[in-house]
Amino acid sequence: MILVDFFKAICAVMLSHRIAPAEASSLSPADSLTVAITMEGLLFAAFSVGYKLTEPTEEGRSAFFTQAWFGWCIVSVIALLAAAAGASWWEVFGSDWPANVGDLLLGGGLALGIAAQPIFAAVINIESKKTS
């Protein structure tokens, strides 16, 4: 259900940009970074539900789940969101690298968090196939 709502929201955003291409983006780089990281985190939570679907049951599971194909679909979307978050991160931090330690830690921590989720999801998915 979460994924259905997520894809509806993505389609609505894409359609709104197709209808009015001359409009400037209503999100600032900082806002788009927040949105991208939030979406990436929510999808990572959905991935954990998908991981649960790889576990064996008495009735058996579809090969789509046991062979980790569903997980790779989610990992791919997480990676795309991470790329979007990385582009937003670059707009916020890349052109004017922070001079003070607090902003440096914030920028570095966000970059690490953006990169870590798709990597963790891929490792979990690889290992789930080994255990199913």
ZIBEL-V571336 format. One record per residue. PHI is phi in whole degrees, -180 to 180 (none if undefined). OMEGA is omega in degrees with one decimal (999 if undefined). Layout:
BEGIN
phi: <PHI | PHI>
omega: <OMEGA | OMEGA>
END
This chain:
BEGIN
phi: <none | -63 | -65 | -63 | -63 | -61 | -69 | -62 | -65 | -63 | -63 | -63 | -66 | -63 | -67 | -66 | -76 | -74 | -74 | -125 | -72 | -78 | -70 | -76 | -61 | -86 | -102 | -75 | -56 | -67 | -67 | -67 | -64 | -62 | -64 | -64 | -67 | -63 | -63 | -63 | -66 | -65 | -69 | -64 | -64 | -64 | -61 | -64 | -68 | -61 | -62 | -61 | -72 | -83 | -71 | -68 | -129 | -65 | -81 | 91 | -122 | -65 | -61 | -58 | -91 | -70 | -91 | 70 | -68 | -61 | -61 | -68 | -62 | -69 | -60 | -63 | -68 | -61 | -65 | -64 | -66 | -65 | -65 | -65 | -64 | -64 | -65 | -66 | -59 | -63 | -64 | -83 | -110 | -70 | -77 | -132 | -61 | -59 | -93 | -94 | -65 | -61 | -69 | -64 | -66 | -63 | -63 | -67 | -64 | -64 | -62 | -64 | -65 | -65 | -75 | -70 | -61 | -66 | -67 | -61 | -62 | -65 | -63 | -61 | -66 | -61 | -69 | -66 | -69 | -68 | -94 | -90>
omega: <178.9 | -179.1 | 178.6 | 178.2 | 179.1 | -178.6 | 174.1 | 179.6 | 178.7 | 179.5 | 178.9 | 178.5 | -179.6 | 179.6 | -180.0 | 177.8 | 178.3 | -178.4 | -176.6 | -175.6 | -177.0 | -179.6 | 174.6 | 178.9 | -178.8 | 179.5 | 172.9 | 176.2 | 179.0 | 177.9 | -179.6 | 175.4 | 178.5 | -179.6 | -177.6 | -179.9 | 177.8 | 179.4 | 179.1 | 178.9 | 178.4 | 178.9 | 175.4 | 175.5 | 176.9 | 177.5 | -180.0 | 174.8 | 177.4 | 177.8 | 179.1 | -179.8 | 178.3 | -178.3 | -179.7 | 175.4 | 178.8 | -179.7 | -177.0 | 179.4 | 175.7 | 177.5 | 177.9 | 178.7 | -174.8 | 178.1 | 173.7 | 178.8 | 176.8 | 177.7 | 179.3 | 174.8 | -179.7 | 178.2 | 179.2 | 179.3 | 176.6 | 179.4 | 176.9 | 177.2 | 177.1 | 177.1 | 177.1 | 177.3 | 177.5 | 177.0 | 177.1 | 177.8 | -179.4 | 178.0 | -177.7 | -171.5 | -169.8 | -175.0 | -178.8 | -174.5 | -176.2 | -179.4 | -177.7 | -173.3 | -178.8 | 179.0 | 176.9 | 177.8 | 178.1 | 179.6 | 178.8 | 178.3 | 177.3 | 179.3 | 178.3 | 179.2 | 178.7 | -176.9 | -173.1 | -172.9 | 178.4 | 178.6 | 178.3 | -179.8 | 179.8 | 179.0 | 178.2 | -178.9 | 177.4 | -179.1 | 178.8 | 178.3 | 179.4 | -175.0 | -177.1 | 999>
END
